[in-house]
Amino acid sequence: LDKFIGDCIMALWNAPRKVRSHEAAAVGSALRMQAELLQLWEQWNSQGLPALRFRVGINTDAVFVGNFGCDHRISYTVLGDGVNLASRLEAANKPFQTVVLVSERTMKACANLFLFRCLGKITVPGKAQVLPVYEPLFAVPRLPHYRTRSVDSPGAVVAVGTSMGETPSGVPSISVQDCNGRAAMAPAEPYGGELGSLQISSHSVGEEDAVVHCWKPVSRHILHRLAELFEWGLNEYAAKNLDLAQKWFRSALQVHPGDGPSTLLLEQCEGHLLGVPSCAPWDGVIHLDHK
């Protein structure tokens, strides 16, 4: 735990001591924090206290690590552009209505341990570079022989292996927290079946199958299906087939009502099709203008 910054916490892994699979440790910590906080909600609710939420951004990069300051005040911390990107990823959760977002470098380092979905390519304030951004859905330490999709695909769902190997990189994973797949071919048409049995509540999800996603218990099966539908929509969005992309995102919302990324991309499609003035010229990139 590095420091408090207003209502934020900055944490780092792999410094001052080496941490094996530090990217996985950072992502796993973020997911566990969400699950633990959901349990605290029940306790706080019984005491008449409000529910608090947080957002997390995780990036892996080579940064300056050490004691910084002067004779009067010195602090062990990290400095560098990679730290700023982690902060921007944390803020990007707000328009996506997600809880945890990670950079591509972090995702690649632990793609065999978590199910990720690519939310598209974004630009963040202060950086002109286009960056793919990923949401970790849940930890998958043991899944038999799932095939990994190419991470270069605009809508790649990165699938899973069965073992935790040591990552070759030796740079810190940086997490900034704010207190305020399965490989498959797309069917010919978006899923339009009866979805009533797939609605999730805290009473319908088996304890062993349930994970916490955006402050709700959701089954892994639902999240797998959500990732697939979203991937197909994102591929169509990247190809500028906006009508078909809308259908996939609506199908994703049927499977997981209220899904933030599906809602945002659906709004992007509708805005570009209707020529809404606030929408930037279409380039397949989601431009985030606020920190």
Phi and psi in degrees as a GROMACS rama.xvg file:
@    title "Ramachandran Plot"
@    xaxis  label "Phi"
@    yaxis  label "Psi"
@TYPE xy
-86.037  -57.6093  ASP-2
-166.08  163.935  LYS-3
-95.3022  135.79  PHE-4
-127.87  92.3146  ILE-5
63.2941  -120.651  GLY-6
-96.4401  18.6492  ASP-7
-112.047  159.028  CYS-8
-123.519  133.622  ILE-9
-111.342  127.424  MET-10
-125.415  152.863  ALA-11
-140.061  151.747  LEU-12
-120.148  155.233  TRP-13
78.8313  13.2526  ASN-14
-157.571  140.002  ALA-15
-76.5746  -16.1013  PRO-16
-104.956  149.381  ARG-17
-64.2852  138.023  LYS-18
-121.745  121.507  VAL-19
-65.9864  130.92  ARG-20
52.3294  53.0409  SER-21
-65.9722  -28.676  HIS-22
-64.0181  -43.6795  GLU-23
-65.1682  -35.6864  ALA-24
-63.9944  -40.3091  ALA-25
-66.8569  -47.1247  ALA-26
-65.2755  -44.329  VAL-27
-61.628  -38.4849  GLY-28
-62.7598  -43.0201  SER-29
-62.4453  -42.6898  ALA-30
-68.2369  -38.8394  LEU-31
-68.2864  -36.1377  ARG-32
-59.5937  -41.1497  MET-33
-63.5827  -43.6524  GLN-34
-65.3505  -41.1266  ALA-35
-66.2373  -40.296  GLU-36
-66.2049  -35.4256  LEU-37
-60.8311  -36.8307  LEU-38
-68.4959  -36.126  GLN-39
-66.2663  -29.1481  LEU-40
-55.0254  -43.0764  TRP-41
-61.8353  -41.6744  GLU-42
-65.2904  -45.3802  GLN-43
-66.9208  -36.9554  TRP-44
-61.7854  -39.1014  ASN-45
-67.0652  -21.214  SER-46
-98.6197  6.30427  GLN-47
72.729  22.5446  GLY-48
-98.1466  150.366  LEU-49
-73.7952  157.677  PRO-50
-85.018  130.039  ALA-51
-97.5988  150.375  LEU-52
-127.667  163.48  ARG-53
-142.631  167.405  PHE-54
-130.094  151.733  ARG-55
-132.866  134.828  VAL-56
-122.152  132.245  GLY-57
-127.091  129.985  ILE-58
-135.985  150.553  ASN-59
-117.739  126.331  THR-60
-162.337  165.663  ASP-61
-84.6147  121.782  ALA-62
-134.945  167.874  VAL-63
-80.1679  128.047  PHE-64
-127.255  132.337  VAL-65
156.508  -166.297  GLY-66
-86.9946  121.403  ASN-67
-122.034  145.859  PHE-68
141.21  -145.656  GLY-69
-141.565  -172.346  CYS-70
-61.4732  -31.7385  ASP-71
-86.5381  -26.2132  HIS-72
-152.471  124.691  ARG-73
-137.767  147.133  ILE-74
-145.637  138.883  SER-75
-83.9167  120.039  TYR-76
-158.254  -170.795  THR-77
-125.826  145.879  VAL-78
-134.968  146.354  LEU-79
146.97  169.681  GLY-80
-63.4741  -30.5117  ASP-81
-64.0243  -31.1116  GLY-82
-67.5997  -43.2731  VAL-83
-62.3147  -38.3706  ASN-84
-65.0604  -38.8267  LEU-85
-58.9603  -40.8505  ALA-86
-64.3649  -39.6089  SER-87
-67.1895  -36.8873  ARG-88
-65.701  -38.5492  LEU-89
-58.3911  -45.8542  GLU-90
-67.5231  -29.8567  ALA-91
-66.4853  -17.7296  ALA-92
-60.3967  -29.6946  ASN-93
-63.4963  -54.457  LYS-94
-66.4149  -30.8748  PRO-95
-79.1678  -12.9739  PHE-96
57.2226  40.0527  GLN-97
-109.566  178.238  THR-98
-112.266  -40.4526  VAL-99
-129.289  127.845  VAL-100
-129.294  143.33  LEU-101
-132.016  158.9  VAL-102
-79.8873  168.418  SER-103
-64.993  -37.2203  GLU-104
-64.3633  -41.5065  ARG-105
-64.7587  -44.6138  THR-106
-59.0953  -46.5094  MET-107
-62.2907  -32.6304  LYS-108
-72.9084  -19.8586  ALA-109
-135.758  30.195  CYS-110
-66.5039  -17.3738  ALA-111
-87.793  -0.538642  ASN-112
-117.175  -14.069  LEU-113
-138.501  152.052  PHE-114
-89.2329  117.773  LEU-115
-108.534  154.217  PHE-116
-127.193  136.044  ARG-117
-76.8519  129.32  CYS-118
-96.2435  2.93342  LEU-119
115.367  -172.931  GLY-120
-104.081  134.315  LYS-121
-129.609  161.429  ILE-122
-117.721  144.743  THR-123
-119.146  156.671  VAL-124
-56.4615  134.981  PRO-125
88.2358  -3.80482  GLY-126
-135.901  128.135  LYS-127
-84.3486  -18.2325  ALA-128
-66.1329  137.89  GLN-129
-83.5146  128.565  VAL-130
-124.264  129.749  LEU-131
-74.6248  141.004  PRO-132
-125.708  143.8  VAL-133
-128.015  145.563  TYR-134
-111.268  122.287  GLU-135
-77.4538  127.223  PRO-136
-92.0731  -45.3164  LEU-137
-168.196  162.512  PHE-138
-78.9877  137.051  ALA-139
-130.657  74.4326  VAL-140
-68.206  -24.2461  PRO-141
-142.23  99.4599  ARG-142
-134.306  133.144  LEU-143
-79.1332  111.159  PRO-144
54.8394  47.8266  HIS-145
-79.6051  143.336  TYR-146
-90.6443  135.411  ARG-147
-83.1618  128.997  THR-148
-76.2787  154.728  ARG-149
-62.9789  128.619  SER-150
-74.8203  -7.56018  VAL-151
-83.2706  -12.2647  ASP-152
-66.6851  137.603  SER-153
-56.7533  -29.3449  PRO-154
-120.278  38.4447  GLY-155
-64.702  134.153  ALA-156
-102.458  109.863  VAL-157
-83.306  121.545  VAL-158
-96.907  -155.808  ALA-159
-135.038  155.903  VAL-160
-116.181  -154.759  GLY-161
-127.739  -2.72944  THR-162
-132.477  157.603  SER-163
-104.05  104.92  MET-164
-100.191  158.559  GLY-165
-74.5858  131.955  GLU-166
-77.2846  144.254  THR-167
-75.0522  -21.0442  PRO-168
-74.054  153.375  SER-169
-125.484  36.0412  GLY-170
-116.213  155.705  VAL-171
-70.7349  147.272  PRO-172
-94.0351  132.687  SER-173
-114.198  130.383  ILE-174
-123.076  127.025  SER-175
-116.597  123.248  VAL-176
-117.115  134.857  GLN-177
-107.616  127.681  ASP-178
-78.194  -33.4077  CYS-179
-83.5559  132.951  ARG-182
-76.9242  134.171  ALA-183
-157.135  157.22  ALA-184
-90.2016  142.997  MET-185
-70.997  136.433  ALA-186
-68.934  170.089  PRO-187
-66.4737  -31.0538  ALA-188
-131.232  151.91  GLU-189
-58.3487  150.53  PRO-190
-63.4713  126.029  TYR-191
-131.432  23.7297  GLY-192
-77.8964  -177.023  GLY-193
-74.9395  122.169  GLU-194
-112.632  6.52783  LEU-195
-57.3337  -36.4954  GLY-196
-73.3213  -9.01968  SER-197
-97.4079  -1.41498  LEU-198
-66.0381  136.673  GLN-199
-106.293  134.825  ILE-200
-139.284  170.726  SER-201
-66.8324  -12.4855  SER-202
-100.352  -9.23457  HIS-203
-109.574  -3.51048  SER-204
-103.456  126.949  VAL-205
-64.3566  143.406  GLY-206
-59.347  -39.3577  GLU-207
-72.9801  -27.6676  GLU-208
-93.2806  -16.916  ASP-209
-80.9308  140.279  ALA-210
-131.469  163.302  VAL-211
-94.1513  124.09  VAL-212
-133.024  116.796  HIS-213
53.0213  46.6847  CYS-214
71.7135  19.2283  TRP-215
-134.322  144.263  LYS-216
-73.8283  127.241  PRO-217
-136.552  144.366  VAL-218
-76.227  150.501  SER-219
-61.1899  -34.4929  ARG-220
-59.8419  -43.7327  HIS-221
-63.1871  -42.6426  ILE-222
-68.5583  -35.2157  LEU-223
-59.8086  -47.6141  HIS-224
-65.024  -41.8177  ARG-225
-58.3389  -45.0545  LEU-226
-62.3186  -40.3094  ALA-227
-64.4271  -50.3195  GLU-228
-62.7842  -41.4262  LEU-229
-65.0783  -40.0396  PHE-230
-59.2695  -45.9553  GLU-231
-64.1895  -39.5035  TRP-232
-63.9736  -40.8722  GLY-233
-67.823  -36.4059  LEU-234
-62.1947  -42.401  ASN-235
-67.8927  -37.3069  GLU-236
-62.0757  -44.0368  TYR-237
-64.8108  -30.0814  ALA-238
-86.8972  3.24708  ALA-239
65.6128  24.7873  LYS-240
-91.8446  73.6292  ASN-241
-69.8552  -33.1037  LEU-242
-62.5429  -46.3958  ASP-243
-70.0601  -36.5413  LEU-244
-59.0737  -41.0865  ALA-245
-58.9186  -40.4456  GLN-246
-63.562  -41.08  LYS-247
-66.6133  -41.4173  TRP-248
-67.5135  -35.5178  PHE-249
-66.3892  -37.6247  ARG-250
-63.6038  -39.6564  SER-251
-62.0131  -38.5914  ALA-252
-70.9341  -26.5668  LEU-253
-67.2452  -40.7396  GLN-254
-70.578  -41.1211  VAL-255
-135.132  81.0269  HIS-256
-55.472  138.828  PRO-257
85.4687  3.98451  GLY-258
-59.5526  120.244  ASP-259
-63.51  -50.1138  GLY-260
-60.4316  -39.3615  PRO-261
-64.221  -40.1599  SER-262
-63.6816  -44.9984  THR-263
-63.6335  -46.3854  LEU-264
-67.7551  -33.589  LEU-265
-64.0558  -41.7799  LEU-266
-64.7785  -38.0442  GLU-267
-61.8575  -44.574  GLN-268
-60.4212  -49.0779  CYS-269
-63.0055  -39.8482  GLU-270
-64.0217  -42.5081  GLY-271
-69.7586  -37.8293  HIS-272
-68.7041  -33.992  LEU-273
-89.2048  -6.64315  LEU-274
69.592  36.8273  GLY-275
-62.2019  129.284  VAL-276
-58.8455  -31.9912  PRO-277
-71.8518  -14.1707  SER-278
-82.4271  127.89  CYS-279
-66.1405  158.199  ALA-280
-51.643  137.375  PRO-281
-65.4993  128.06  TRP-282
-139.351  10.2198  ASP-283
79.223  3.1828  GLY-284
-112.735  141.632  VAL-285
-93.7022  116.891  ILE-286
-97.0398  115.679  HIS-287
-98.8161  121.873  LEU-288
-100.76  -8.75263  ASP-289
-119.057  144.323  HIS-290
